[in-house]
Amino acid sequence: MTRYSKMFHLGALTTAAALVIVTTTDALAQSPRNCGPREVVVTRLAEGYGETRQAIGLAANAALMEIFASTETGSWTITVTLPGGLTCLMASGQSYEALSEPLPARGIPS
């Protein structure tokens, strides 16, 4: 993956995480069972699902967005860690696949 491609993916992930944070702030306040200390959440993802960190980005309000995934099972989880250390599960699913797609050439519709 080229440096430009990595920066593009990181920017896209950061934007997605910011949107998730903005649209789920009320839901997080109502559902504390989906949050916990970062060490506990990361250990549970590793031991319970075989997931390791695959991507990272900074989101709004200095929050850290991370994507964890298992290359063996295809499971994935998106977490957001707030500056105080509280990590919340934002989304999860199956069929994770790492991609490295080039941008379309300028001036050519995609």
C-alpha positions in Angstrom: 0.0 0.0 0.0 1.5 3.4 -1.0 1.8 6.2 1.5 -0.8 8.2 -0.4 -3.2 5.3 -0.3 -2.6 4.8 3.4 -3.3 8.5 4.0 -6.5 8.3 1.9 -7.8 5.3 3.9 -6.9 6.9 7.2 -8.8 10.0 6.2 -11.8 8.0 5.2 -11.8 6.0 8.4 -11.4 9.2 10.5 -14.4 10.7 8.7 -16.5 7.6 9.2 -15.6 7.5 12.9 -16.5 11.1 13.4 -19.9 10.5 11.9 -20.4 7.5 14.1 -19.4 9.5 17.2 -21.7 12.4 16.3 -24.7 10.2 15.6 -24.3 7.8 18.5 -23.4 10.0 21.5 -26.8 9.7 23.0 -26.8 5.9 22.5 -23.5 5.5 24.2 -24.7 7.5 27.2 -27.6 5.1 27.5 -25.7 1.9 26.9 -22.6 1.7 29.2 -22.3 -2.1 28.8 -20.8 -1.5 25.3 -17.9 0.5 26.9 -15.0 -0.3 29.3 -11.4 0.3 30.0 -9.3 0.0 26.8 -7.1 -2.8 28.1 -10.2 -4.9 29.0 -11.8 -4.3 25.6 -8.7 -5.1 23.6 -8.0 -8.2 25.6 -11.6 -9.4 25.1 -11.3 -8.8 21.3 -8.0 -10.7 21.1 -8.9 -13.7 23.4 -12.6 -14.0 22.4 -12.5 -13.3 18.7 -8.8 -13.5 17.7 -9.0 -9.9 16.5 -6.0 -7.6 16.4 -5.7 -3.9 15.4 -5.8 -3.4 11.7 -6.3 0.3 11.3 -6.2 3.5 13.5 -7.3 7.1 13.1 -8.1 10.2 15.1 -11.8 11.2 15.2 -13.6 14.3 16.6 -12.9 15.5 20.1 -9.5 13.7 20.2 -11.1 10.3 20.2 -9.1 7.3 18.8 -10.9 5.1 16.3 -9.6 1.6 15.8 -10.6 -1.3 13.6 -9.8 -4.8 15.0 -10.2 -7.8 12.8 -9.3 -11.5 12.6 -7.7 -12.6 9.4 -8.6 -16.2 10.2 -12.4 -15.8 10.8 -13.1 -12.5 9.1 -14.8 -11.0 12.2 -14.2 -7.2 12.7 -15.0 -4.6 15.4 -14.8 -0.8 15.3 -14.0 0.9 18.6 -13.7 4.5 19.7 -11.6 5.4 22.7 -12.3 8.7 24.4 -9.4 10.8 25.9 -10.2 9.5 29.4 -9.5 5.9 28.3 -13.1 4.7 28.0 -13.4 2.4 24.9 -16.7 1.8 23.3 -17.8 -0.8 20.7 -19.3 1.1 17.8 -19.9 -1.7 15.2 -18.9 -5.3 14.4 -19.5 -7.8 11.7 -18.1 -10.5 9.5 -16.2 -10.9 6.2 -13.4 -8.4 6.9 -11.1 -7.9 4.0 -8.2 -5.4 3.8 -8.3 -3.4 0.5 -5.8 -1.1 -1.2 -7.7 0.5 -4.1 -6.2 3.3 -6.1 -8.0 6.6 -6.6 -9.6 7.0 -10.0 -7.7 9.3 -12.4 -8.6 12.9 -12.2 -11.2 14.1 -14.6 -12.5 10.6 -15.3 -15.8 9.8 -13.6 -15.8 6.7 -11.5 
